[in-house]
Amino acid sequence: AQSVAQPEDQVNVAEGNPLTVKCTYSVSGNPYLFWYVQYPNRGLQFLLKYITGDNLVKGSYGFEAEFNKSQTSFHLKKPSALVSDSALYFCAVRALNRDDKIIFGKGTRLHILP
Amino acid sequence: DVKVTQSSRYLVKRTGEKVFLECVQDMDHENMFWYRQDPGLGLRLIYFSYDVKMKEKGDIPEGYSVSREKKERFSLILESASTNQTSMYLCASSQLATVTDTQYFGPGTRLTVL
């Protein structure tokens, strides 16, 4: 069975500092990995995804994520945090078999401190 | 841009009432999904549909049913609402032909059952 874990419920970062939101996964076979963001009182918005190829994936709003197969991780990163990045972030995974549903993590709340 | 709309942003119902949550997408997507979002639990899949009149149970279907009579519309039905169904409900859609399955979310309906 596939699963995804976000080990931190909350991450606090000072504005201008680099940020990392962690995600680890477990699937049989090759994974498809996603990051979504949810701003207050809004639905989820797609940020980026890893399908194949370059392990460093660039997405919206200056975010990027690094796929690490040996550590089964897909951490979300940004070089310089903005206060407007404060939101709830979800990692998601699915395996190659298209009958598998996307599984979402429990979410990590990111607070960027001015 | 894909647009997914949900009929209500906020809804208050009484225990035992029948509740309809409506979702409409305008990008001719085959797949549609209903999730509920609860703090600390992330997103949990209730039901999904790959085609008109087709439905599949997700991880937590108990107490819910769905209807998909038209491709663009996917309805979630609470036959007899209970207080433990107080939650944020999110609808999403994606293209069948794309195994990478980027999902596009509506703004959510916050349902309170008294």
Chai-1 contact restraints between the chains, C-beta under 6 A:
chainA,res_idxA,chainB,res_idxB,connection_type,confidence,min_distance_angstrom,max_distance_angstrom,comment,restraint_id
A,Y32,B,T100,contact,1.0,0.0,6.0,A-B,restraint_1
A,R42,B,P107,contact,1.0,0.0,6.0,A-B,restraint_2
A,G43,B,L90,contact,1.0,0.0,6.0,A-B,restraint_3
A,G43,B,F105,contact,1.0,0.0,6.0,A-B,restraint_4
A,G43,B,G106,contact,1.0,0.0,6.0,A-B,restraint_5
A,G43,B,P107,contact,1.0,0.0,6.0,A-B,restraint_6
A,G43,B,G108,contact,1.0,0.0,6.0,A-B,restraint_7
A,L44,B,F105,contact,1.0,0.0,6.0,A-B,restraint_8
A,F46,B,T102,contact,1.0,0.0,6.0,A-B,restraint_9
A,I51,B,T100,contact,1.0,0.0,6.0,A-B,restraint_10
A,R98,B,V99,contact,1.0,0.0,6.0,A-B,restraint_11
A,K101,B,L45,contact,1.0,0.0,6.0,A-B,restraint_12
A,F104,B,G42,contact,1.0,0.0,6.0,A-B,restraint_13
A,F104,B,L43,contact,1.0,0.0,6.0,A-B,restraint_14
A,G105,B,G42,contact,1.0,0.0,6.0,A-B,restraint_15
A,K106,B,G42,contact,1.0,0.0,6.0,A-B,restraint_16
A,G107,B,G42,contact,1.0,0.0,6.0,A-B,restraint_17
